[in-house]
Amino acid sequence: MTKRRKSSLLKSQREYDEQIYWNDRYEAKLKRKFSKKDEDDHTDEWYFSYADISDLLKSYLKSFHRQSPVLDIGCGLSNIFDELADNSFSGPFIGTDYSQIVISHCKKMKKPSNFHYLKLDMMQKSKPSLPYQSFGLIIDKATTDGILCNQTNLSKIAHLYEHVSKLLASNGLFILITIKTVDDEQWFEDCLIPSLIRGSEHEHTKFIIHFHRCMTYTDESENGPNVFVIVKYVCKTYSLRSTTKCTKRDLSQLVTVKCY
């Protein structure tokens, strides 16, 4: 059974949005020494495993996604890359985290040669050291919720979404697993959507956002968090020609939201 954090994350007093919290947490875990408040909360696999959402993703995943680079933002000690590799994803797989302790540990583990780990803070405004428009699959599994346990971090998480928008290849998928919903206007309408659009404003991009509410775990023990499957399409720019001049019509950026 997959270990997981229940959807009470935002009610917690733990400082999930602080880098020092995660450094201390991983250091304690790797030494097998937990503080009293964390002794019941040292999971490696936050929210869903790939097995939990594989049926949902079947209708979205194409051979393109299985053969493209995969990015996990806030990877921690998750085993999702192992699951993806076992399910015919070829990678390469790039895990990023702003905790040097966890990245150093991941690099020391015996992993396939196409597993790579980078210390990277995706909430910085500056361009991350990753190639734009190259990832077929990007995963945020509880990272959004950890950062937004402090609502003043909306501007920081907006930078992350802008980077995701730039890093996704055309037809790429952004899998966002979160307790957030489309009903949270401050986050969904004022942060997520505008950030995606800003990130790809020069690419003539269209996004389709599929929102799946309260997915159930494979063991049916409880309802889990929500799953957003965000598809990016880079549209063509058409030229309309006449005998006197050439005019260009750009396709407008559109966001379509579908709820299930």
For each residue, the residues with C-beta under 8 A, 3 or more apart:
1: 219
2: 45 48 49 51 52 217 218
3: 43 44 45
4: 43 45 46 47 48 217 224
5: 9 41 43 46 47 142
6: 9 222
7: 179 223 224 225
8: 11 12
9: 5 6 12 16 142 145 146 149 179
10: 145 148 149 179
11: 8
12: 8 9 16 149
13: 37
14: 21 37 38 41 149
15: 18 20 21 149
16: 9 12 21 145 146 147 149
17: 21 146 147 148 149 150 153
18: 15 21 22
19: 22 23 98 99 121
20: 15 23 24
21: 14 15 16 17 18 24 25
22: 18 19 25 26 76 97 98 99 101 102
23: 19 20 26 27 99 100 101
24: 20 21 27 28
25: 21 22 28 29 38 42
26: 22 23 29 30 76 77 99 101 102 105
27: 23 24 30 31 101
28: 24 25 31 32 33 34 35 38 42
29: 25 26 32 34 42 77
30: 26 27 101 105
31: 27 28
32: 28 29
33: 28
34: 28 29 38 39 42
35: 28 38 39
36: 39
37: 13 14 41
38: 14 25 28 34 35 41 42
39: 34 35 36 42
40:
41: 5 14 37 38
42: 25 28 29 34 38 39
43: 3 4 5 46
44: 3 76 77 78 79
45: 2 3 4 49 78 79 80
46: 4 5 43 76 78 141 142
47: 4 5 141 142 177 224 225
48: 2 4 52 53 141 177 215 217 224 225 227
49: 2 45 52 53 79 80 83
50: 53 54 80 83 84 87
51: 2 54 83 218
52: 2 48 49 215 217 218 224
53: 48 49 50 56 57 175 177 215 227
54: 50 51 57 58 87
55: 58
56: 53 59 212 215 227 229
57: 53 54 60 61 175 229
58: 54 55 61
59: 56
60: 57 65 173 210 229 231
61: 57 58 65 66 173
62: 65 66 171
63: 66 67
64: 67 68 136 171
65: 60 61 62 68 89 136 137 172 173
66: 61 62 63 88 89 90 136
67: 63 64 90 136
68: 64 65 134 135 136 137 169 172
69: 91 92 93 94 134 135 136 137
70: 81 84 89 91 92 93 94 135 136 137 138 139
71: 94 95 96 130 135 137 138 139 167
72: 75 78 80 81 93 94 95 96 138 139 141
73: 96 122 138 139 140 143 160 164
74: 96 97 98 122 140 141 142 143 146
75: 72 78 80 81 95 96 97 102 106 117
76: 22 26 44 46 97 99 102
77: 26 29 44 102 105 106
78: 44 45 46 72 75 81 95 141
79: 44 45 49 82 83
80: 45 49 50 72 75 83 84 139 141
81: 70 72 75 78 84 85 91 93 95 111 115
82: 79 85 86
83: 49 50 51 79 80 86 87
84: 50 70 80 81 87 89 91 93
85: 81 82 89 91 93 112
86: 82 83
87: 50 54 83 84
88: 66
89: 65 66 70 84 85 93 137
90: 66 67 114
91: 69 70 81 84 85 112 114 115
92: 69 70 114 115 116
93: 69 70 72 81 84 85 89 114 115 116
94: 69 70 71 72 116 117 118 130 135
95: 71 72 75 78 81 103 106 115 116 117 118
96: 71 72 73 74 75 117 118 119 120 122 128 130
97: 22 74 75 76 102 103 117 119 120
98: 19 22 74 119 120 121 122 123
99: 19 22 23 26 76 102 103 119
100: 23 103 104 119
101: 22 23 26 27 30 104 105
102: 22 26 75 76 77 97 99 105 106
103: 95 97 99 100 106 107 117 118 119
104: 100 101 107 108
105: 26 30 77 101 102 108 109
106: 75 77 95 102 103 109 111 115 117
107: 103 104 117
108: 104 105
109: 105 106
110:
111: 81 106 115
112: 85 91 115
113:
114: 90 91 92 93
115: 81 91 92 93 95 106 111 112
116: 92 93 94 95
117: 75 94 95 96 97 103 106 107
118: 94 95 96 103 129 130
119: 96 97 98 99 100 103
120: 96 97 98 128 129 130
121: 19 98 124
122: 73 74 96 98 128 159 160 163 164
123: 98 147 153 156 157 159 160
124: 121 128 159
125: 159
126:
127: 163
128: 96 120 122 124 163 167
129: 118 120
130: 71 94 96 118 120 134 135 167
131: 134 167
132: 166 167
133: 166 167 168 169 170 203 234
134: 68 69 130 131 167 169
135: 68 69 70 71 94 130 138 167 168 169 172
136: 64 65 66 67 68 69 70 169 171 172 173
137: 65 68 69 70 71 89 172 173 175
138: 70 71 72 73 135 164 167 168 172 173 174 175
139: 70 71 72 73 80 175 177
140: 73 74 143 144 160 164 174 175 176 177 178
141: 46 47 48 72 74 78 80 175 177
142: 5 9 46 47 74 145 146 177 178 225
143: 73 74 140 146 147 160
144: 140 147 148 157 160 176 178 180
145: 9 10 16 142 148 149 178 179 180 225
146: 9 16 17 74 142 143 149
147: 16 17 123 143 144 150 153 156 157 160
148: 10 17 144 145 151 153 154 157 180 187
149: 9 10 12 14 15 16 17 145 146
150: 17 147 153
151: 148 154 186
152:
153: 17 123 147 148 150 156 157
154: 148 151 157 158 186 187 190 191
155: 158 159
156: 123 147 153 159 160
157: 123 144 147 148 153 154 160 161 191
158: 154 155 161 162 191 194 195
159: 122 123 124 125 155 156 162 163 195
160: 73 122 123 140 143 144 147 156 157 163 164 195
161: 157 158 164 165 191 192 195 196 199
162: 158 159 165 166 195 196 198 199
163: 122 127 128 159 160 166 167 199
164: 73 122 138 140 160 161 167 168 174 196 199
165: 161 162 168 195 196 197 198 199 200 205 232
166: 132 133 162 163 199 200
167: 71 128 130 131 132 133 134 135 138 163 164
168: 133 135 138 164 165 172 173 174 232
169: 68 133 134 135 136 172 232
170: 133 232 233 234
171: 62 64 136 231 232 233
172: 65 68 135 136 137 138 168 169 231 232
173: 60 61 65 136 137 138 168 229 230 231 232
174: 138 140 164 168 228 229 230 231 232
175: 53 57 137 138 139 140 141 227 228 229 230
176: 140 144 227 228 230
177: 47 48 53 139 140 141 142 225 226 227 228
178: 140 142 144 145 225 226 228
179: 7 9 10 145 225 226
180: 144 145 148 184 187 188 226
181: 184 188 211 213 226
182: 188 211 257 259
183: 188
184: 180 181 187 188
185: 188 189 190
186: 151 154 189 190 191
187: 148 154 180 184 190 191 192
188: 180 181 182 183 184 185 191 192 193
189: 185 186 192 193
190: 154 185 186 187 194
191: 154 157 158 161 186 187 188 194 195
192: 161 187 188 189 195 196
193: 188 189 196 197 207 209 255
194: 158 190 191 197 198
195: 158 159 160 161 162 165 191 192 198 199
196: 161 162 164 165 192 193 199 200 207 230 232 255
197: 165 193 194 200 201 205 207 253 255
198: 162 165 194 195 201
199: 161 162 163 164 165 166 195 196
200: 165 166 196 197 203 205 232 234 253
201: 197 198 205 253
202:
203: 133 200 234
204: 234 235 236 237 250 251 253
205: 165 197 200 201 232 233 234 235 253
206: 232 233 235 251 253 254 255 256
207: 193 196 197 230 231 232 233 253 254 255 256
208: 230 231 233 255 256 258
209: 193 228 229 230 231 255 256 257 258
210: 60 228 229 230 231 258 260
211: 181 182 226 227 228 257 258 259 260
212: 56 215 226 227 228 229 260
213: 181 226 259 260
214: 223 224 225 226
215: 48 52 53 56 212 223 224 225 226 227
216: 220 222 223 224
217: 2 4 48 52 220 221 222 223 224
218: 2 51 52
219: 1
220: 216 217
221: 217
222: 6 216 217
223: 7 214 215 216 217
224: 4 7 47 48 52 214 215 216 217
225: 7 47 48 142 145 177 178 179 214 215
226: 177 178 179 180 181 211 212 213 214 215
227: 48 53 56 175 176 177 211 212 215
228: 174 175 176 177 178 209 210 211 212
229: 56 57 60 173 174 175 209 210 212
230: 173 174 175 176 196 207 208 209 210
231: 60 171 172 173 174 207 208 209 210
232: 165 168 169 170 171 172 173 174 196 200 205 206 207
233: 170 171 205 206 207 208
234: 133 170 200 203 204 205
235: 204 205 206 251
236: 204 251
237: 204 248 249 250 251
238: 248 249 251
239: 246 247 248 249
240: 246 247 248 249
241: 246
242: 245 246 247
243:
244:
245: 242
246: 239 240 241 242
247: 239 240 242
248: 237 238 239 240
249: 237 238 239 240
250: 204 237
251: 204 206 235 236 237 238
252:
253: 197 200 201 204 205 206 207
254: 206 207
255: 193 196 197 206 207 208 209
256: 206 207 208 209
257: 182 209 211
258: 208 209 210 211
259: 182 211 213
260: 210 211 212 213
